[in-house]
């Protein structure tokens, strides 16, 4: 059976309530945008080429200011206006905000904003639109929403902020709810591409590219009910996505988290009851997904978790994990809690790339003859953690022995046994050796096998062995740390004539 990952959504009462809440947020944003457009449609359009603050002060609510190219000083907006930049740059000193927005229903688009303490700062406002701006080289946040609900932040480039001093954010939300944060780029910021702290709920964070930061997206302290969807959270120096301290009930779906130095996704300190579904989590340094510190009751389904040192690390409990494709991790899963690794039959468990069982039986007890797409023997994760219904398909070994030769099979003490093995590996092999074992215990002596053509070859000396029967075991280790042990054959070692072993 050829198994393909399907990113599937599921609906239960919690999901329905979340969808209703999300619908309210979308309706609120649409109505706010409509009111904003309506108010601007009734206002005058005013060209501005100098002293932007004076033009703002003189304008009436609902006016649109068309701002010509040039460099302008910091501004404060305290009425509903639409500011449109045409090559305009707003700069401020490193202790001032470039743009302070203190009124509802303000629009600002098309500006380059740079060098301030804040770039664009929304203060206790709603219905504002910040779009298609470039906000760079600010001391702390590029774009900040403080106690601001129901705003839209879209299409901005918030990069290289907070790269001196403590280092902070591309986009920052604090005590702000029901905002729409979409299609922004936040690259190379001092710490966070996007940061929510504290108490930010029901925000939609969709379609953003958050790369080259310390954390792509960081949620800290009481951030609940947020939708995190279709973002690129890759190539950050710590983690792609990190939730800490009571960040619960968030929906994390269809994101890409690749090549982060530490982890693709981290949940810490009571961050439970989150839904993690349909994400591509691959090639992260230490963990694909790590869940620790009482972060219980998460649902982890239909994700691709691959090519990390540890694919899934759980130091929490009551998490449900099924439908995932867990492939080519050095340690596929490390479960230090009590978690569920499969749904009830016939929904099943996860696909494990290193599962080597067969599919000859079917049924909830795998006791009736016939294939059902699940392995007949559970996949063991820990002493208490087992996937009862491992999904069949695409199982491969990271290191596989394709062919092997060993001669002679009978040797006298001191003879050499020639060993030859053809190996296939996903990553470069760093070390290949052969060792002798007797009754499960390693005996003295080993030989290193060296690549010659298509084969690893070497001569194992029996000089340190006592007469007896030995298993000759190949040991191979690749560049990612994955190790293979496989018995090549059995050698009978006898004493040399005229020689008595002590």
Residue pairs with C-beta under 8 A, 6 or more apart in sequence:
1 359
1 371
1 373
1 392
1 393
2 393
2 394
3 351
3 373
3 391
3 392
3 393
3 394
5 302
5 304
5 325
5 351
6 302
6 323
7 253
7 254
7 277
7 278
7 302
8 277
8 278
8 301
8 302
8 323
9 15
9 253
9 277
9 278
10 301
14 249
15 275
18 225
18 249
18 251
21 202
21 225
22 202
22 204
22 227
24 178
25 150
25 178
25 180
25 202
25 204
26 180
26 204
28 150
28 178
29 150
29 152
29 178
29 180
32 105
32 126
32 127
32 150
32 151
32 152
33 127
33 129
33 152
35 105
35 127
36 80
36 82
36 105
36 107
36 127
36 128
36 129
39 61
39 62
39 80
39 105
40 62
40 63
40 64
40 82
40 107
41 62
42 62
43 60
43 61
43 62
43 63
43 64
43 81
43 82
44 59
44 60
44 63
44 64
45 63
45 64
45 66
46 55
46 59
46 63
46 64
46 65
46 66
47 65
47 66
47 68
48 55
48 65
48 66
48 67
48 68
49 67
49 68
49 70
50 70
52 65
52 67
52 72
52 73
52 75
52 88
52 90
53 73
53 74
53 75
53 76
55 65
56 65
56 75
56 76
56 77
56 79
56 81
56 83
59 65
59 79
59 81
60 79
61 79
61 80
61 81
62 80
62 81
63 81
63 82
64 81
64 82
64 83
64 84
65 81
65 82
65 83
65 84
66 84
66 86
67 83
67 84
67 85
67 86
67 88
67 111
68 86
68 87
68 88
69 86
69 87
69 88
70 87
70 88
70 89
71 88
71 89
71 90
71 91
72 88
72 89
72 90
72 91
73 90
73 91
73 92
74 90
74 91
74 92
74 93
74 96
74 97
74 98
74 99
74 100
74 116
75 90
75 98
75 99
75 100
76 99
76 100
76 102
77 83
77 99
77 100
77 101
77 102
77 103
77 106
77 108
78 102
78 103
79 103
79 106
80 103
80 104
80 105
80 106
81 103
81 106
81 107
82 106
82 107
82 108
83 106
83 107
83 108
83 109
83 111
84 107
84 109
84 110
85 108
85 109
85 110
85 111
85 112
85 133
86 110
88 110
88 111
88 112
89 111
89 112
89 113
89 114
90 98
90 99
90 111
90 112
90 113
90 114
91 98
91 113
91 114
91 115
91 116
92 98
92 115
92 116
92 117
93 115
93 116
93 117
94 115
94 116
94 117
94 139
95 117
95 139
96 116
96 117
97 116
97 117
97 118
97 119
97 120
97 121
98 113
98 114
98 115
98 116
98 118
98 119
98 120
98 138
99 108
99 111
99 113
99 118
99 119
99 120
99 121
100 118
100 121
100 123
101 108
101 120
101 121
101 122
101 123
101 125
101 128
102 123
102 124
102 125
103 125
104 125
104 126
104 127
104 128
105 126
105 127
105 128
106 125
106 128
106 129
107 128
107 129
107 130
107 131
108 120
108 128
108 129
108 130
108 131
108 133
109 129
109 130
109 131
109 132
109 133
110 132
110 133
111 133
111 134
112 133
112 134
112 135
112 136
113 119
113 120
113 133
113 134
113 135
113 136
113 138
113 142
114 134
114 135
114 136
114 137
114 138
115 137
115 138
116 138
116 139
117 138
117 139
117 140
118 138
118 139
118 140
118 141
118 142
118 144
119 135
119 136
119 138
119 141
119 142
119 143
119 144
119 158
119 161
120 130
120 133
120 135
120 142
120 143
120 144
121 141
121 143
121 144
121 146
122 128
122 130
122 144
122 145
122 146
122 148
122 151
123 146
123 147
123 148
124 146
124 147
124 148
125 148
125 151
126 148
126 149
126 150
126 151
127 150
127 151
128 148
128 151
128 152
129 151
129 152
129 154
130 143
130 151
130 152
130 153
130 154
130 156
131 152
131 153
131 154
131 155
131 156
132 154
132 155
132 156
133 143
133 156
133 157
134 156
134 157
135 142
135 143
135 156
135 157
135 158
135 159
135 161
135 170
136 142
136 157
136 158
136 159
136 160
136 161
137 160
137 161
137 163
138 161
138 162
139 161
139 162
139 164
139 165
139 168
140 161
140 162
140 166
140 168
140 169
140 172
141 161
141 162
141 168
141 169
141 170
141 171
141 172
142 156
142 158
142 159
142 161
142 169
142 170
142 171
142 186
142 189
143 153
143 156
143 158
143 170
143 171
143 172
144 169
144 171
144 172
144 173
144 174
145 151
145 153
145 172
145 173
145 174
145 176
145 179
146 174
146 175
146 176
147 174
147 175
147 176
148 176
148 179
149 176
149 177
149 178
149 179
150 177
150 178
150 179
151 176
151 179
151 180
152 179
152 180
152 182
153 171
153 179
153 180
153 181
153 182
153 184
154 180
154 181
154 182
154 183
154 184
155 182
155 183
155 184
156 171
156 184
156 185
157 184
157 185
157 187
158 170
158 171
158 184
158 185
158 186
158 189
159 170
159 185
159 186
159 187
159 188
159 189
160 187
160 188
160 189
161 168
161 169
161 170
161 189
161 190
162 168
162 169
162 189
162 190
162 191
163 188
163 189
163 190
164 190
165 190
166 190
166 191
167 189
167 190
167 191
167 214
168 189
168 190
168 191
168 192
168 195
169 189
169 190
169 191
169 192
169 193
169 194
169 195
170 184
170 186
170 187
170 189
170 192
170 193
170 194
170 210
170 213
171 181
171 184
171 186
171 193
171 194
171 195
172 192
172 194
172 195
172 197
173 179
173 181
173 194
173 195
173 196
173 197
173 200
173 203
174 196
174 197
174 198
174 200
175 198
175 199
175 200
176 196
176 200
176 203
177 200
177 201
177 202
177 203
178 201
178 202
178 203
179 203
179 204
180 203
180 204
180 206
181 194
181 203
181 204
181 205
181 206
181 208
182 204
182 205
182 206
182 207
182 208
183 206
183 207
183 208
184 194
184 208
184 209
185 208
185 209
186 192
186 193
186 194
186 208
186 209
186 210
186 213
187 193
187 209
187 210
187 211
187 212
187 213
188 212
188 213
189 213
189 214
190 213
190 214
191 213
191 214
191 215
191 218
192 213
192 214
192 215
192 216
192 217
192 218
193 208
193 210
193 211
193 213
193 215
193 216
193 217
193 233
193 236
194 205
194 208
194 210
194 216
194 217
194 218
195 215
195 217
195 218
195 219
195 220
196 203
196 217
196 218
196 219
196 220
196 223
196 226
197 218
197 219
197 220
197 221
197 223
198 220
198 221
198 222
198 223
199 221
199 222
199 223
200 219
200 223
200 226
201 223
201 224
201 225
201 226
202 224
202 225
202 226
203 226
203 227
204 226
204 227
204 229
205 217
205 226
205 227
205 228
205 229
205 231
206 227
206 228
206 229
206 230
206 231
207 229
207 230
207 231
208 217
208 231
208 232
209 231
209 232
210 216
210 217
210 231
210 232
210 233
210 236
210 240
211 232
211 233
211 234
211 235
211 236
212 235
212 236
213 236
213 237
214 236
214 237
214 238
215 236
215 238
215 239
215 240
215 241
215 242
216 231
216 232
216 233
216 234
216 236
216 239
216 240
216 241
216 257
216 260
217 228
217 231
217 233
217 240
217 241
217 242
218 241
218 242
218 244
219 226
219 242
219 243
219 244
219 247
219 250
220 244
220 245
220 247
221 244
221 245
221 246
221 247
222 245
222 246
222 247
223 243
223 247
223 250
224 246
224 247
224 248
224 249
224 250
225 249
225 250
226 250
226 251
227 250
227 251
227 253
228 241
228 250
228 251
228 252
228 253
228 255
229 251
229 252
229 253
229 254
229 255
230 253
230 254
230 255
231 255
231 256
232 255
232 256
233 240
233 241
233 255
233 256
233 257
233 260
233 264
234 240
234 256
234 257
234 258
234 259
234 260
235 258
235 259
235 260
236 260
236 261
237 260
237 261
238 260
238 261
238 262
238 263
239 260
239 262
239 263
239 264
239 265
239 266
240 255
240 257
240 258
240 260
240 263
240 264
240 265
240 281
240 284
241 252
241 255
241 257
241 264
241 265
241 266
242 263
242 265
242 266
242 268
243 250
243 266
243 267
243 268
243 271
243 274
244 266
244 267
244 268
244 269
244 271
245 268
245 269
245 270
245 271
246 269
246 270
246 271
247 267
247 271
247 274
248 270
248 271
248 272
248 273
248 274
249 273
249 274
250 274
250 275
251 274
251 275
251 277
252 265
252 274
252 275
252 276
252 277
252 279
253 275
253 276
253 277
253 278
253 279
254 277
254 278
254 279
255 279
255 280
256 279
256 280
257 264
257 265
257 279
257 280
257 281
257 282
257 284
257 288
258 264
258 280
258 281
258 282
258 283
258 284
259 283
259 284
260 284
260 285
261 284
261 285
262 284
262 285
262 286
262 287
263 284
263 285
263 286
263 287
263 288
263 289
263 290
264 279
264 281
264 282
264 284
264 287
264 288
264 289
264 305
264 308
265 276
265 279
265 281
265 288
265 289
265 290
266 287
266 289
266 290
266 291
266 292
267 274
267 290
267 291
267 292
267 295
267 298
267 316
268 292
268 293
268 295
269 292
269 293
269 294
269 295
270 293
270 294
270 295
271 295
272 294
272 295
272 296
272 297
272 298
272 316
272 318
273 296
273 297
273 298
274 298
274 299
275 298
275 299
275 301
276 289
276 298
276 299
276 300
276 301
276 303
277 299
277 300
277 301
277 302
277 303
278 302
278 303
279 303
279 304
280 303
280 304
281 288
281 289
281 303
281 304
281 305
281 306
281 308
282 288
282 304
282 305
282 306
282 307
282 308
283 306
283 307
283 308
284 307
284 308
285 308
285 309
286 308
286 309
286 310
287 308
287 309
287 310
287 311
287 312
287 313
288 305
288 306
288 308
288 310
288 311
288 312
288 329
289 300
289 303
289 305
289 311
289 312
289 313
290 310
290 312
290 313
290 314
290 315
291 298
291 313
291 314
291 315
291 316
291 319
292 313
292 314
292 315
292 316
293 315
293 316
294 316
295 316
296 316
296 317
296 318
296 319
296 337
297 318
297 319
298 316
298 319
298 320
299 319
299 320
300 312
300 319
300 320
300 321
300 322
300 324
301 320
301 321
301 322
301 323
301 324
302 323
302 324
303 324
303 325
304 324
304 325
304 327
305 311
305 312
305 324
305 325
305 326
305 327
305 329
306 325
306 326
306 327
306 328
306 329
306 353
307 327
307 328
307 329
307 480
308 329
308 330
309 329
309 330
309 331
309 480
309 481
310 329
310 330
310 331
310 333
310 334
311 326
311 327
311 329
311 331
311 332
311 333
312 321
312 324
312 326
312 332
312 333
312 334
312 335
313 333
313 334
314 333
314 334
314 335
314 336
314 337
314 339
315 336
315 337
316 337
316 339
317 337
317 338
317 339
318 337
318 338
318 339
318 340
319 337
319 339
319 340
320 339
320 340
320 343
321 339
321 340
321 341
321 350
322 340
322 341
322 342
322 343
322 347
322 348
322 349
322 350
323 343
323 347
323 348
323 350
324 350
324 351
325 350
325 351
325 353
325 394
326 332
326 333
326 350
326 351
326 352
326 353
327 351
327 352
327 353
327 394
328 353
328 398
328 426
330 480
330 481
330 482
332 352
332 353
332 354
332 381
333 341
333 381
333 385
334 381
334 382
335 341
335 381
335 382
335 384
335 385
336 382
338 384
338 385
339 385
341 349
341 350
341 379
341 381
341 385
341 386
341 387
341 388
342 348
342 349
342 350
342 387
342 388
342 389
343 349
344 364
345 363
345 364
345 374
345 388
345 389
346 364
346 372
348 373
348 374
348 389
348 391
349 374
349 379
349 387
349 388
349 389
349 390
349 391
350 379
350 387
350 390
350 391
351 390
351 391
351 392
351 393
351 394
351 395
352 379
352 387
352 390
352 391
352 395
353 394
353 395
353 396
354 395
354 396
354 397
354 398
355 375
355 379
355 390
355 392
355 395
356 395
356 397
357 375
357 376
357 377
357 379
357 390
358 375
358 376
358 377
359 371
359 372
359 373
359 374
359 375
359 376
359 392
360 369
360 370
360 371
360 376
361 367
361 368
361 369
361 370
361 372
361 376
362 368
362 369
362 370
362 371
362 372
362 374
363 372
366 374
366 376
366 377
366 389
373 391
373 392
373 393
374 389
374 390
374 391
374 392
375 389
375 390
375 391
375 392
378 386
378 387
378 388
378 389
378 390
379 386
379 387
379 390
380 386
381 387
397 484
398 425
398 426
398 427
398 478
398 480
398 482
398 484
399 423
399 424
399 425
399 426
399 429
399 476
399 478
399 482
399 483
399 484
400 423
400 424
400 425
400 484
401 421
401 422
401 423
401 474
401 484
401 486
401 488
402 422
402 423
402 424
403 421
403 422
403 455
404 419
404 420
404 421
404 422
404 474
404 488
404 489
405 418
405 419
405 420
405 421
406 417
406 418
406 419
406 420
406 472
406 488
406 489
406 491
407 417
407 418
408 415
408 417
408 491
409 489
409 490
409 491
409 492
410 491
410 492
410 494
411 417
411 462
411 491
411 492
411 493
411 494
412 462
412 493
412 494
412 495
412 496
413 462
413 463
413 465
413 466
413 467
413 493
413 494
413 495
413 496
413 499
413 501
414 461
414 462
414 463
414 496
415 461
415 462
416 459
416 460
416 461
416 462
417 459
417 460
417 462
417 472
417 491
418 457
418 458
418 459
419 434
419 447
419 449
419 457
419 458
419 459
419 460
419 472
419 474
419 488
420 455
420 456
420 457
421 432
421 449
421 455
421 456
421 457
421 474
421 488
422 454
422 455
422 456
423 429
423 432
423 456
423 476
425 476
425 478
426 478
427 478
427 479
427 480
427 482
428 478
428 479
429 451
429 476
429 477
429 478
429 479
430 477
430 478
430 479
431 448
431 475
431 476
431 477
432 448
432 449
432 451
432 456
432 474
432 475
432 476
432 477
433 446
433 447
433 448
433 449
433 474
433 475
433 476
434 446
434 447
434 449
434 458
434 460
434 472
434 473
434 474
434 475
434 488
435 442
435 443
435 445
435 446
435 472
435 473
435 475
436 442
436 443
436 444
436 445
436 446
436 460
436 462
436 465
436 470
436 471
436 472
436 473
436 491
437 443
437 470
437 471
437 473
438 468
438 469
438 470
438 471
443 464
443 465
443 470
444 464
444 465
445 460
445 461
445 462
445 463
445 464
445 465
446 460
447 458
447 459
447 460
447 461
448 458
449 456
449 457
449 458
449 474
450 456
450 457
450 458
460 472
462 491
462 493
465 493
466 493
466 501
467 493
467 494
467 495
467 501
468 492
468 493
469 490
469 491
469 492
469 493
470 490
470 491
470 493
471 487
471 489
471 490
472 487
472 488
472 489
472 490
472 491
473 485
473 486
473 487
473 488
474 484
474 485
474 486
474 487
474 488
475 483
475 484
475 485
476 483
476 484
477 483
477 484
495 501
